[in-house]
Amino acid sequence: MRLLLDSATFLWLAAGASELSDRARQLLRDSGNELYLSAVSAWEIAVKFQAGRLELTANPDVLVPEARERHAVLALPFDEESALHLALLPQLHRDPFDRMLICQALVHGLAILTPDETIRRYPVRTLW
């Protein structure tokens, strides 16, 4: 299965945090799954860190690539097709980062691994 990790899921994976659901842990450990982190999530992490709204054990420019490599998470660039798909989405979610992740998941056939209930209101596959 191809899984797009939302920002919180990725950070919890990186930190080994207890907030991950049992199902999420199982999916993350399954070597048959392809795990992706969007450039959108890297951007969100950097923005929130710089604004002082996110505490991390290291700067994002170090933490994100190291955690991706350690957990075999692939980088997913943000592309024009995904950006333009935004015009087709209903405005159910106010968070622009999450809306971009939804677009990427729809365009690239990914399931989003997220605890976010609002994302589940979109016609995108979510798991948690």
Secondary structure, 3 states (H helix, E strand, C coil): CEEEECHHHHHHHHHCCCCCCHHHHHHHHCCCCEEEEEHHHHHHHHHHHHCCCCCCCCCHHHHHHHHHHHCCEEEECCCHHHHHHHHHCCCCCCCHHHHHHHHHHHHHCCEEECCCCCHHHCCCCEEC
